[in-house]
Amino acid sequence: MKIPPQIKVSVIIANYNNATFLEDCINSVIKQSYKNLEIIVVDDNSTDNSLKVLKKYKKKITLIKNKKKTFIGSYNKMNSYYKGFLKSNGKYIFFLDSDDFFKKNKIKIHMKIYKKLKNQKILFDRPIMKFRNLEIKKKFIQKNLFLSNWPRFTPQSCISVNRFFANEIFNFIKIKKYANLWFDFRIAVLSFLKYKKILVLKDYLTYYRQHDNSASKQYKIFSKIWWKRRNEAHDFFDYLSKRLNVKKKITLDLIVTKLIFNLIK
């Protein structure tokens, strides 16, 4: 009996000055147990040794070099993933930040779920938090959606989508507003508003690196910029709700955020 070919998958890696971690990242994709894949690396004008590292993989990756920067991290990363998507031709898209890396069976597990759940457009797996030599698997407990507007989700390196939904993602969320909102949040909110839930797998399949240069370091809980980002999150949720003709939801989280943000701005 002839075995049907594997569905092609595209892994898009967004890189900026992560030369130290690039080899772990790319090698984790090359060594996947799932083999029918392409690797697209989008470098956002790195000033470190990233291009030197990437040169080693020139036969195994497609490299895109961005020439312009906005100097706003959230926009730059979305733009990188978008450019990678336009170059890709896989039926499913996996997003990967260049300081993170995959477990060997990650893509295979995602593709099994897509095969089983025919109408599933997007999957989130769980991250293994990596602090140098320390690895932590945090419990994932979903939020009470009576109190909050959006569900808990996992980082962008944990996300895969089918090609149709990837196209919708960029059509809806690739806008130069809400500078403090990162790609993963925008995807999660769009997914939740369209499909009324998000599917987070029980499997811990992505190493999510924590280091001193992590963008999330600046958002110390309850700081002024933390409240600013939270206010933007509610505004973005409202923006997408209007575009998707979803009725606005008033929650305790929304009321408290607006009250505190207006007091401190």
N, C-alpha and C positions, 0 to 999 in steps of 0.2 A: 504494500500500500504506500502510495506516494505521500510524504509528509509535506503539508502546506508550508510555504515560506513564512518566516517571521515578518510581522508588520514593521515597517521602517520607523525608527524613532530618531528625533533630533534632540541633542543635548546642547543648550545654549549657555555658554559660560561668559559672564560679565566680569571684566578685570580692570582694576585701576590700582597700580602700585602694590600688587600682592605677589611679587616675584618669590618671596620666601615660601609661599604656600602653593604656588601654581603647579608644581610637579605632583604633589599629593592630590590635588584637584583633578588634573588631567589624567593621571595614572588610574585614579579610581573609576573613571569612565572607560578607559581603554580595557581595564581588567573585568568589566562587567560580565556576568554569566550570560546575559542577553547580548547577542552579537550584531544584529542588524541595526546599526546606529551610525549616525554621523555626529561629529563634534565641531561645533562652531564657537570660536572664541572671539569676543569683541573687546578689543583693548581701547580704553578711553584716554589716550594720550599719556600713558604711564611715563614717569620720569625716573623710575628705578631700573632694575635689570630685567623687567618683565619680557621685553621683546627678545632679549638674548635667550631667556628660558624658552620662550615660545618657538624660537628658531629650531630648537632640538626636535620639535614635534611637527615640522612643516609637512611631512608626508602623511600625518595622521589627523590633522585638523584643517579646518578652513579658518583663516585668520582675517578679521575685519579690523581696520584701524580707524577709529574716529578721529576727525581732524578739528572738530570744534567742541568746546566745553561751555556749559552754562555756569559752572562752579556751584551748582546746587545739586547735591548728591542724589536726591530722589529723582530729579529729572534726568540726570545723566544715566542712571541705571536703567530707567524705563526706556530711554532712547537706545541704549546698548542692546537690551533685549529685543526691542522692536527691529533694529537693524539685523540682528541675528535671525529673527523670525522670517523676515523678508528673504533672507538667503537660504533658509531651510526648505526641505521638502519632505520631512517626516510626517506621518499621520498623527503622531503624538509628540508633544513638546515637553521637555524637562528643563526647568530653569535651575541654574547653579551659580552661586557667587563663588569667585575664585579663591576665597579663603576657606571654603567649605569643601566637603567631599562625600562621596556616596559609599555605602556598604556594597559589597560585591553583587548581591542579589537584588538590589533595589529595583532596577528597571524591570527585571523578570517578575517580581511580585506585583508591581503596578500593572503590568500588561496582563497578568492573570486576572486581576480585578476588572480591568476594562473588558476582557473577553467574557467574563461571567456577567457583568452588569452592562448590558449592551448600550443603554442610554446614558451611562455615566459620562459627564463632560470633564470633570476635574477631580483630582485626588490630592489629599494632603497626607503625608506620612509624619512620623514624630521625630524630633531632633534629639541627637545625643550631644549634650552640651560639652564642648571640649575646651578645657582650660589647661593649656600646655600638656602635662602628663595626666591630668585628671579628667575623667569622663563621667558625666552625670546624666541619668535618664530621669527627668522630672515627670511626676504624675500629671496627666492631662485631665482636668475636670472642666466640663463645659459650664458656661455661665448661665445664670437665670435670665432668660430673655424677656421676662416681665419687667425686669429692672434695667436692662441694657438693650441698646438698639441693634448690636451685632454680636455674633457668637465669637468664642475664642477660636483662634486658628494658629497655624504653625508657619515658620519662616519661608521665604520664597524659594530657598534651596530644597524645600520639602514638597514643592508643588509640581504636579504634571497636569497637562490639559490636552484635550484633543484639538486638532488643528482648527476646526470650525469655531470652537469657543475661544481659542487663542486670538483669532481674528476679531471676534467680538470684544475681547478684553482691550485690545489696543484702540479699537474704535470708540470705546466708552471712556476709558480712563487715562489715555495718553494726552493729558492737558497740562498746561503750565500754570496750574493753580495748586494751592494746598501743598506748599513746598516741604512741609514737615511730614507728609504722609508718604510712606514707602510703598513700593510695588506690591508687596505681599498683602498689605492692608487693602489696597484698592481692589486687588483680585478677589480677596475674601468677601468684601462687601458686595461686589458685583455678583459673585456666585450665590451669596445668600439671598439677595433681592430677587434674582432670577429663578432660583430653584428652591427657595424657602429653607434650605439647610446646607451645611457643608459636611462632606464625608472625610473625617480624619481617621486614618487607619490606626490599628493598635500597634503596628510594627514601627520600631525605631530604626530608620533606614538611612538617615542623613547625619553626618558629623557637622555640627554647627559651631564653628570656632569662635571663642570669646577671647579677645585680646585688647590691648590698650588703644588700638586705633579703630575699634568698633564704633560705628556711627551712633549706636544706641546709648553709648556712654554719656552723652550730653543730656539725655532725657531722664534725669534723676526724678524719681517719683515725687509728685506734688510740687515740683519746682515750677517757676514761671513758664519756662519753655515747654514743660510737660503739659501744663494746662492749655497752653497755646496750641499744641499739637492735638490735644483732645477736642478742643473747640473746632479745629479744622476737620477733624474726623467726623464730627456731627454735621458740619456744613457739607462735607463731601457726601455723607450718607443722604442728606436732604437733596443734594444736587442729583445723585443717581436715582433716588426715588422718583423725582419729577420726570427724569428722562425715561424711566421705565413705567411710569404711570402707576406707581405703588403709593398707597395712602400713607401719609406722614404718621409716624409713631412717636407719641410723647411718652418719655420714660423718666424715671427718677434720675438716671445718669445724665440725660439731656438737660434737665432743669438745674441740677447742681453744677454741671460744667458751665452753662451759660451764666449762672449767677456769679460763680467765682471768677471766671474769665473777665467779666465786665467790671469786677471790683479791682482786679490787678493790672489790667492792660494800661 
